[in-house]
Every structure is written in C-alpha cells, then in structure tokens.
Amino acid sequence: MKTNILGLPVKETEEISNDLNILLSSFQVYYQNLRGIHWNIRGKRFFDLHVKFEELYNDAQLKIDMIAERVLTIGGRPLHTFEDYIKNNKLKVGKNISVDEEAVHLIVTSLSDLLKIERELLTKSADANDEGTNSMMSDFIKEQEKTIWMMKAWLEEKI
C-alpha cells in the first residue's frame, strides 16, 4: 500500500479529501442558511433567536475553515466557489425563512444531514488510520448532537 508523507494510504486519503469537500460544501450552505434566518427572523422570540443564530453561524464559519485546512493537510484542494458548493451540497437550501419554528426545524434537519456525512467520514478515516480527520469528525458529531438535542427541546419535540 502506497502512503503519503503523513503515513496515510494515498487512495483512501483522496477519497477522504473528496468527502471532506462534500462536507465543506454542505457546511457552506448551512452557514448561509444560518445567515439568512439570522437576518430574517421575526416575532416575539426575535431577540433570543437572533443571538443564537449568530452563535451558530460563527461556529459554522470556524468549522468551514477547519475542514478546508484538513483537506489541504492531507494533500487535497478545498472547493471554494459557490458553483462547487451548490453542486456538492447535501443540505436543503432555506430561503426567506422568518418564522421561528421553521428556522429551528431547518437547523435540526441540516445538522442531521451533516451528521450523516460526518459519520461516513468517521468510518472511512478510522479505516485509513487518519486520526486527524477522525478526531475532527468525532468533535463535530458530539457538538452537533448536543445542538440537535437543545433545538428539539426548544421545539418541545423528542429526539
């Protein structure tokens, strides 16, 4: 098996890089969805949700940078155009959402879809002994599961 300078298998690392770009594209759409609902939210819960959505999009922005840098670290090239993001995105695009419950449902659905991508990456990176990607996915999963739980509690829905 051919390995790169990091000691990772070349073929598997290329696949992981491609999957990370799918995650990157999906996170970019998630980020933009959060910006849109942050700007457009209306109603009696505006003040609380406006701040929460800003917290979430700031966190997403940090994760986007981490994902892109991981792609570079393992020898890939991160996608960086809107055309590529839309082409590789796996999330629903939210448009003109101003109702609180609709906005929170979009977040829950988006995070659930991100978890699917991350869990696939977790398995692939574990199989390739890619601890860097594996650790990142594990951290993302833990945080997003908690956010889903909190959002579902806000919606008064069960997990």
PyMOL commands that set and color helices and strands:
alter all, ss='L'
color gray80, all
select helices_A, chain A and resi 10-40+46-73+82-88+100-127+131-155
alter helices_A, ss='H'
color red, helices_A
deselect
rebuild
show_as cartoon
